[in-house]
Amino acid sequence: MNLNGRTCLVVLIGSLTARRKWVKYEIEQAWNAGPGVVGIYIHNLKDGKG
């Protein structure tokens, strides 16, 4: 539902992205619905824990 009216889905890609159920679901939904899908690879970006 969050993809309604959107022209593109932007996914931040990290080491655990592919394991996230909802991320995979949203990518599949966007791909099948037609909007563009863009992935941004995050390399060596520290999180709140360092």
C-alpha positions as CSV (number, residue, x, y, z in Angstrom):
1,M,0.0,0.0,0.0
2,N,2.9,2.4,0.7
3,L,4.0,2.0,-3.0
4,N,0.7,3.5,-4.3
5,G,1.4,6.6,-6.4
6,R,5.2,6.0,-6.3
7,T,7.4,5.9,-9.3
8,C,10.4,4.3,-7.7
9,L,11.4,2.2,-4.7
10,V,14.8,3.0,-3.1
11,V,16.4,0.3,-1.1
12,L,19.4,0.8,1.2
13,I,21.5,-2.3,0.8
14,G,23.6,-3.5,3.7
15,S,24.9,-6.9,4.9
16,L,21.5,-8.0,6.3
17,T,19.1,-6.6,3.7
18,A,18.4,-9.8,1.9
19,R,17.5,-11.5,5.2
20,R,14.7,-9.0,6.0
21,K,11.3,-10.4,5.1
22,W,9.6,-7.1,4.5
23,V,12.4,-5.7,2.4
24,K,12.2,-8.7,0.1
25,Y,8.4,-8.4,0.0
26,E,8.5,-4.7,-0.9
27,I,11.1,-5.2,-3.6
28,E,9.0,-8.0,-5.2
29,Q,5.8,-5.8,-5.0
30,A,7.5,-2.8,-6.6
31,W,9.1,-5.0,-9.3
32,N,5.8,-6.6,-10.2
33,A,3.8,-3.3,-10.1
34,G,6.2,-1.5,-12.5
35,P,7.9,1.3,-10.6
36,G,11.7,1.5,-10.9
37,V,13.8,-0.2,-8.2
38,V,17.0,1.5,-7.1
39,G,19.5,-0.1,-4.7
40,I,22.0,2.0,-2.8
41,Y,24.9,-0.1,-1.4
42,I,26.1,1.1,2.0
43,H,29.7,0.1,2.5
44,N,31.5,0.5,5.9
45,L,28.8,2.8,7.3
46,K,28.8,2.6,11.1
47,D,25.5,2.2,12.9
48,G,24.5,3.6,16.3
49,K,26.6,0.9,18.0
50,G,29.8,1.8,16.2
